Amino acid sequence: MSATLATTRGLLEENRPQIRATLQNLNGGSQKLEPLLEDLRRTSAETSKALNNVDALIGENRPDLRQAIGQLRRSLTTVTDVTGRLDQTLDVNAENIDELLDNLRRASENLNEFTATIKNRPSSLIRSSNPPEHKPGENR
């Protein structure tokens, strides 16, 4: 037992500077932890206050929130119904819509041709592009 104590004492004397440095580091670390812990306590208290305020706000506005959620649900149901009807209408009228789009495309092409004609020959608005053939002796 005395040999073990002597060995332990020798180790302590040998490593005393390192043990002292380690203890100083631990003391320094614990001193740095205290402000951090204090800040954590303050943050926790502020969070608790904020949660209490939110809880009170929700409690005060609970009927309004329920009413708003009910209105949102009804609106969503209405939008879903309208979307379904619109989808059904598009399915039923797909051929008519295609024909309408084709007619619009042709009308656009005709208007483009008409515009090009007017740009190239503005007089065609006043004069006929294919005047009748003039025969001598006829009165106009």
C-alpha positions in Angstrom: 0.0 0.0 0.0 2.8 2.4 0.9 4.5 1.6 -2.4 1.3 2.5 -4.3 1.0 5.7 -2.3 4.6 6.5 -3.1 4.1 5.9 -6.8 0.9 8.0 -6.8 2.8 10.8 -4.9 5.6 10.6 -7.4 3.1 10.9 -10.3 1.4 13.9 -8.7 4.7 15.6 -8.1 5.8 14.9 -11.7 2.6 16.1 -13.3 1.8 18.9 -10.8 2.3 21.7 -13.4 0.0 19.9 -15.9 -2.6 19.2 -13.2 -2.4 22.9 -12.1 -2.8 24.1 -15.7 -5.8 21.7 -16.2 -7.5 23.0 -13.0 -6.9 26.6 -14.1 -8.4 25.8 -17.5 -11.4 24.2 -15.8 -11.8 27.3 -13.5 -11.6 29.6 -16.5 -14.1 27.5 -18.4 -16.5 27.5 -15.6 -16.2 31.3 -15.2 -17.0 31.6 -18.9 -20.0 29.3 -18.6 -21.6 31.4 -15.9 -22.5 34.3 -18.3 -23.6 31.8 -20.9 -25.9 30.1 -18.4 -27.2 33.5 -17.3 -27.9 34.4 -20.9 -29.7 31.0 -21.4 -31.8 31.7 -18.4 -32.8 35.1 -19.7 -33.6 33.7 -23.1 -35.7 30.9 -21.6 -37.6 33.5 -19.5 -38.3 35.7 -22.6 -39.4 32.6 -24.6 -41.7 31.7 -21.8 -43.2 35.2 -21.9 -43.6 35.1 -25.6 -45.3 31.7 -25.5 -47.7 33.0 -22.8 -48.5 36.1 -25.0 -49.1 33.9 -28.0 -51.3 31.6 -25.9 -53.3 34.5 -24.6 -53.7 36.0 -28.1 -54.9 32.7 -29.5 -57.2 32.3 -26.5 -58.7 35.8 -27.0 -59.1 35.3 -30.8 -60.2 31.7 -30.7 -63.8 32.4 -31.9 -62.5 34.6 -34.7 -59.9 32.0 -35.7 -62.5 29.3 -35.8 -64.8 31.5 -37.9 -61.9 32.3 -40.3 -60.9 28.7 -40.6 -64.6 27.7 -41.3 -64.8 30.4 -44.1 -61.5 29.1 -45.6 -62.9 25.6 -45.6 -66.1 26.7 -47.3 -64.1 28.8 -49.8 -61.9 25.8 -50.6 -65.0 23.6 -51.1 -66.4 26.2 -53.5 -63.2 26.5 -55.4 -63.0 22.7 -55.7 -66.6 22.6 -57.0 -66.0 25.4 -59.5 -62.8 23.7 -60.7 -64.6 20.5 -61.2 -67.4 22.2 -63.2 -64.9 24.1 -65.3 -63.1 20.9 -66.0 -66.3 19.2 -67.0 -67.3 22.1 -69.2 -64.0 22.0 -71.0 -64.3 18.3 -71.6 -67.8 18.7 -73.0 -66.9 21.7 -75.2 -63.4 20.6 -76.3 -64.4 20.3 -79.9 -66.2 23.7 -79.9 -63.2 25.3 -78.3 -60.9 23.7 -80.9 -63.1 25.0 -83.7 -63.3 28.4 -82.1 -59.5 28.6 -81.9 -59.2 27.5 -85.5 -61.6 30.2 -86.6 -59.7 32.8 -84.6 -56.4 31.6 -86.2 -58.0 32.0 -89.7 -59.4 35.4 -88.8 -56.0 36.5 -87.6 -54.4 35.3 -90.8 -57.0 37.2 -92.9 -56.5 40.4 -90.9 -52.7 40.1 -91.3 -53.2 39.7 -95.1 -55.6 42.7 -95.2 -53.1 44.8 -93.2 -50.3 43.8 -95.6 -52.5 44.8 -98.6 -53.3 48.1 -97.1 -49.7 48.8 -96.3 -48.6 47.9 -99.9 -51.6 49.5 -101.7 -53.5 52.0 -99.5 -55.5 53.1 -102.6 -57.2 49.7 -102.6 -59.5 51.1 -99.8 -60.9 53.6 -102.2 -60.6 51.9 -105.6 -61.6 48.4 -106.5 -58.7 46.0 -106.8 -60.4 44.4 -109.8 -62.2 47.2 -111.7 -64.8 46.1 -114.3 -63.5 46.0 -117.8 -64.2 49.3 -119.6 -65.8 48.9 -123.0 -65.7 51.8 -125.3 -69.1 53.5 -125.8 -70.5 52.5 -122.4 -71.5 55.2 -119.9 -70.7 54.9 -116.4 
